[in-house]
């Protein structure tokens, strides 16, 4: 079972879209705050990679029963990641914001589609 967990963890670290966010150029435990549509959004981003064209963030979750698909990620987590994305768009206006959630129990990494981020971000922008 230990070897299986190790292999799963290494597979997560090797996920092509997110491998850099676990690399030497990434940042860990990044405090962030910004005002979006008159509302202050603050938090700590577990992993963050800043590039010229994009910002990639990953939040770690320790749920005992992690979801098996993006569609099953709790709405509260989607709202949290959308809030982080909205704040980062204020801080880095010219860059694409990519967000992922890493469930450490499985371990499994889900990229949150831009449409889902936009849907939950509208609460801040339109609200």
N, C-alpha and C positions, 0 to 999 in steps of 0.2 A: 504493500500500500504506500510505503514511503517513496519508492521509486516512481510509482504512478503519479503521486502528487508532484514530485520534482519534475517529471516529464510534462505534466500539465502546466506547471508554472513556467517552465522554459518555453513552452509553446506560446503562452501569452506574451512573454517578453520578445518573442520572434514575430509577433503579428506585424506584417509588413507596414500597415498604415500607422502603427503606433510604436514601432521598435525604437524610434528616436526619442520618444518621450521618456524612455527608461535609460537612455544613453547618457554619456558624460556631459553633454551640452544642456541637459534638461535641469529644471529646478524642482525642489521638493518643498512641500509645506509653504506655499507662497501666499502671504496675506494680500488681500485685494479689496479695494473699496472704490466705488464710483457712484455718482448720482445719475439715475436714469429716470427721465420724465418726472423730476422732482422727488424721487424716492431713492434713499440711500440703500445700496446693495453692498454688503460686506461679507467676507468669508475667507476661508483658507482653502486654497486649491492644492490637492494632494500632489499632483505632478503637473508640470507645465513646461512646454517647449515653445520658445519664441523664435520664429523665423521671419525673414523679410516679408513674406507674403501671407503667412498664416500663424495662428496661435493654436496649439493643441493642448487641451486640458484633459486630465483623467482624474476621476474621483474614485476612491476605494470604498467599497461597501462590504460589510461583514455579515450580511443576512444569512441566517441558518438555512433558509430555503430560497436560494437565488432563483431568479427567473430563468426560463430556458430560451427566451427570445426577447427582442427589444420591445415587442408589443406587451410583454408582461411586466416591464419595469414600472414600479409604482409611480403614480402621477406626481407625488411629492418630490421624488428624485428628479423627474423630468423638469419640474418647475425650478428646482434648485439649479440644475445645469443650465436651464434657459436664463435664469437670473445672472449666473456667472457669465454666460455668453453676452448678454445685454450689457453688463458692466464692462466686459473686455472690449466690446465694440466702441464704447465711449473712450476707453484708454488707448486702444489701437484701432482708430477708425478705418484705416485702409486695408486691414487684414481680415482674412477669412478666419472664423473661429470654429474649430472642430472640437467636439466633446465626446468623451467616452466614459463608461462606468465599468470599473473592474470589480467583479465579485470575487473576493478572496477565498471563499469557501470552496468554490468549484475547481480551480479559479477559471473565470471566463470574462473576457473583455468584449463589451458591446459598444460599437460606435452609435451615437444617437444621430439619426438622420436630420439633416438641416430642416426638413419640413416640420419635424416634431419640435425642434428647438424654436422655430419661428412661431408655431402654434402657441406654445407656452410663454414665449417672450412677448406676445401681443398684450398680455396682461399688464406689462410695464409700459409698453410703448403706446398702446391705445387707451389704457385704463385710467 
